[in-house]
Amino acid sequence: MRHAIYQMDIVPGNPEANRTKVKTWIEQTVSKNDIDTIVLPEMWTTGYTLADLNEVADEGEEPTCSFLQQLARENQVHIIAGSIANKRNGKIYNTAIVVNRNGEKVYTYDKIHLVPMLDEPTYLNGGEEKVRTFELDGIKMGLIICYDLRFPELTRSLAVSGAEVIYIVAEWPSARKDHWKNLQLARAIENQCFIISANRVGIFNNVEFCGLSLVINPWGDIRTLGSENHEETIVDNIDLQKVREARKNVPIFESRVPDLY
C-alpha cells in the first residue's frame, strides 16, 4: 500500500478553507505519487477552536463526509480522513471517518479518551462504542485518535482482532513530542503491526503542534519521519508481508495468557 500523509497546518475555525486545502492537496498528491491511501490529521476541519464548535462543527458528519466520498471516487484513493468535530443528538464528538476508493464510508470512530490538558471534556463528548477493525483491499486495520495512544489496551484489542495496520490521527503538542514518538514505537513493537500517524503542525491558542508524522514497521523500525513543525507530504509504500513475518518469528499472540492478566 502506497500512503501519502498530510502533515497539515489547519486554518482555525474555517471548515470550508480547510476542505479546499485538502481537496487541492489530494488532487496534486495522488497524481504525482501514484498513491492509493491518504491519511489526514485530527480535527482538520476546525482545529481546536473548541469554544466555537457549536457554530462550525459538522452535523451528522456533513458536509465533510460527502465531500470526502466525492474526492475518493474522483481520485480513486482510500481516505483515512483524520477526524472532525461532529454534532450528533445534541452532543459534539471528535469523529474519525474512513472512506474507500469507491466513495463508500467503511468506518467511523468517536474518540474515546478526551484530553484534560486541552480542555476537551468541557466541549466534547467521549465515544461510547468500542474500537473495531475495518478493511481496505482485504487488509484488516484499526484507527485511534491522539490521546488514545496513551492507552495500550486500545491498540492491543485491534491487533488481537487481526489489525495489521493501525492509524493514529492527531493534534499532538510539541511539549510532549518525545512521548509521541516513543509511544508509537512501543505500539508497533508490542502489536507487531505497522503504525502510521498523521499529526498536524502550526500554533493555535499558544499551543505548538510538533508534526513528526511516522510510519513504523512491525519490528519497531522507523521507515519515514516527518519534519518537526513544517507542513509537508510524507509518502511511504508498506509491505504487509512484514507483519506476517514478525508474528511468525516472534509469536507473541500465541504466547498470550489473557486469563491471567
C-alpha positions in Angstrom: 0.0 0.0 0.0 1.3 3.4 -1.0 0.4 6.0 1.5 0.5 9.8 1.5 0.3 11.5 4.9 -0.7 15.2 5.0 1.2 16.8 7.9 -1.1 19.8 7.7 -1.4 23.2 9.2 -5.1 24.0 10.0 -7.0 27.2 9.4 -8.6 27.8 12.8 -12.4 27.5 12.8 -12.8 27.6 9.0 -14.0 24.2 7.7 -14.5 25.5 4.1 -11.0 26.8 3.8 -9.6 23.5 5.2 -11.7 21.4 2.9 -10.5 23.4 -0.1 -6.9 23.0 1.1 -7.3 19.2 1.4 -9.0 18.9 -2.0 -6.1 20.7 -3.7 -3.5 18.7 -1.8 -5.2 15.3 -2.6 -5.6 16.1 -6.3 -1.9 17.2 -6.6 -0.5 14.4 -4.4 -2.3 11.4 -5.9 -1.5 12.3 -9.5 2.2 12.9 -8.7 2.9 9.9 -6.5 0.6 7.0 -7.6 -1.0 7.0 -4.1 -3.7 4.5 -3.1 -4.3 5.7 0.6 -4.4 9.2 2.0 -4.1 10.0 5.7 -5.3 13.2 7.3 -4.8 14.5 10.9 -7.2 15.0 13.8 -9.8 17.8 13.8 -8.6 19.1 10.4 -11.7 20.9 9.5 -11.7 23.2 12.5 -8.6 22.8 14.7 -9.0 23.1 18.4 -11.4 26.0 18.3 -13.4 24.2 21.0 -15.4 27.2 22.2 -16.7 27.8 18.6 -17.5 24.2 17.7 -21.3 24.7 18.2 -21.1 27.0 15.2 -18.5 25.3 13.0 -18.9 21.6 13.7 -20.4 19.2 11.1 -23.9 18.0 11.7 -24.1 14.2 11.3 -20.7 14.2 9.6 -21.9 16.6 6.9 -21.0 18.3 4.7 -17.5 16.8 5.2 -18.3 13.1 4.7 -20.0 13.7 1.3 -17.0 15.9 0.3 -14.6 13.1 1.2 -16.7 10.5 -0.7 -16.6 12.5 -3.8 -12.9 13.1 -3.5 -12.3 9.4 -3.0 -14.3 8.5 -6.1 -12.8 11.1 -8.3 -9.2 10.3 -7.3 -9.7 6.5 -6.9 -8.0 6.7 -3.4 -8.8 5.4 0.0 -9.0 8.2 2.6 -8.2 7.7 6.3 -9.9 11.0 6.8 -8.5 12.0 10.2 -11.2 13.3 12.4 -13.7 16.1 12.5 -15.9 17.9 15.1 -19.2 16.3 14.6 -22.6 17.1 16.2 -25.0 14.2 16.9 -28.1 14.1 19.1 -27.2 17.4 20.7 -23.6 16.4 21.6 -20.3 17.1 19.8 -17.9 14.3 19.2 -14.4 14.0 17.8 -15.2 11.6 14.9 -12.8 9.8 12.6 -14.0 8.7 9.1 -12.7 6.2 6.7 -13.8 6.2 3.0 -12.8 3.7 0.4 -11.9 4.5 -3.2 -15.4 3.8 -4.4 -16.7 6.6 -2.1 -18.2 4.2 0.4 -17.9 5.1 4.1 -16.5 2.0 5.7 -15.8 3.1 9.3 -16.4 5.8 11.8 -15.0 6.1 15.3 -15.6 8.6 18.1 -12.6 9.4 20.2 -12.9 7.7 23.5 -10.3 9.4 25.6 -10.6 13.2 25.9 -7.6 15.3 26.7 -7.8 17.2 30.0 -4.7 19.3 29.1 -6.5 20.8 26.1 -9.9 21.1 27.9 -11.6 18.6 25.6 -14.0 17.2 28.2 -15.6 20.6 28.6 -16.7 20.8 25.0 -16.7 17.3 23.6 -18.5 14.0 24.4 -16.3 10.9 24.6 -17.0 7.9 22.4 -19.4 5.3 23.7 -18.6 2.4 21.4 -15.5 0.1 21.3 -12.9 0.4 18.7 -13.1 -2.2 16.0 -11.2 -3.2 12.9 -12.2 -2.3 9.3 -10.9 -3.4 5.9 -9.5 -1.8 2.9 -8.4 -4.0 0.0 -9.0 -7.0 2.2 -6.5 -5.8 4.9 -7.6 -5.5 8.5 -6.9 -2.1 10.0 -7.6 0.0 13.1 -7.7 3.7 13.9 -7.2 5.6 17.1 -7.1 9.4 17.8 -4.3 11.3 19.5 -4.6 10.9 23.3 -5.9 7.3 22.7 -2.2 6.5 22.0 -1.5 6.6 25.8 -3.9 3.7 26.4 -2.2 0.5 25.1 -5.4 -1.6 25.7 -6.9 0.1 22.6 -4.3 -0.9 20.1 -3.9 -4.3 21.6 -7.6 -5.0 21.2 -7.3 -4.1 17.5 -4.2 -6.2 17.0 -5.8 -9.2 18.7 -8.7 -8.7 16.3 -6.3 -9.1 13.4 -5.3 -5.5 12.5 -2.1 -5.3 10.5 -2.0 -1.6 10.2 -3.1 0.9 12.9 -3.5 4.6 12.1 -3.1 7.4 14.6 -4.5 10.8 13.7 -3.5 13.6 16.0 -3.0 17.1 17.1 -0.1 16.3 19.4 1.7 19.2 21.0 5.5 19.9 20.9 5.6 20.0 24.7 5.2 16.2 24.7 6.9 15.3 21.4 9.1 12.6 22.8 6.1 10.8 24.2 4.5 11.0 20.7 7.4 9.2 19.1 8.2 6.7 21.8 4.7 5.5 22.4 4.2 4.8 18.7 7.4 2.7 18.7 6.1 0.7 21.6 2.7 0.2 20.0 4.3 -1.1 16.8 6.7 -3.5 18.6 4.2 -4.9 21.1 1.5 -5.4 18.5 3.8 -6.4 15.5 1.9 -4.1 13.1 2.5 -1.1 11.0 1.8 2.2 12.8 1.0 5.1 10.5 0.4 8.5 12.0 -0.6 11.9 10.8 0.0 14.8 13.1 -0.8 18.5 12.5 1.7 21.4 12.6 1.3 25.0 13.4 0.3 27.0 16.5 -3.1 27.7 18.0 -4.1 29.2 21.3 -0.4 29.3 22.4 -0.1 25.5 21.8 2.5 24.4 19.2 2.0 21.1 17.4 5.0 19.0 16.6 4.4 17.2 13.3 6.8 14.3 13.3 4.3 12.1 11.5 5.5 8.5 11.3 5.5 5.2 9.5 6.9 2.4 11.8 7.2 -1.2 10.7 6.3 -4.3 12.9 9.9 -4.6 14.2 9.8 -1.0 15.5 12.0 0.4 12.7 11.1 3.9 11.6 10.6 3.9 7.9 9.7 7.6 7.5 9.6 10.5 9.8 8.0 13.9 9.1 9.8 17.1 9.9 9.2 19.0 13.1 6.8 21.9 12.8 6.7 22.1 9.0 3.7 21.3 6.7 4.6 18.6 4.3 3.7 15.4 2.5 5.1 12.1 3.7 5.0 9.2 1.2 5.7 5.5 2.1 4.9 2.2 0.4 4.4 -0.5 3.1 4.7 -4.3 2.6 2.2 -6.2 4.7 4.2 -9.4 4.5 6.4 -7.8 7.2 3.6 -8.2 9.6 3.2 -11.9 9.0 7.0 -12.4 9.2 7.2 -10.6 12.6 4.2 -12.5 14.0 5.7 -15.8 12.8 9.2 -15.3 14.1 8.2 -13.9 17.5 4.7 -15.4 18.1 3.5 -13.2 20.9 -0.1 -13.6 20.2 0.2 -17.4 20.5 2.1 -16.9 23.8 -0.5 -14.6 25.4 -2.2 -15.9 28.6 -5.1 -13.3 28.9 -6.9 -15.3 31.6 -4.0 -14.3 34.0 -3.9 -10.6 33.1 
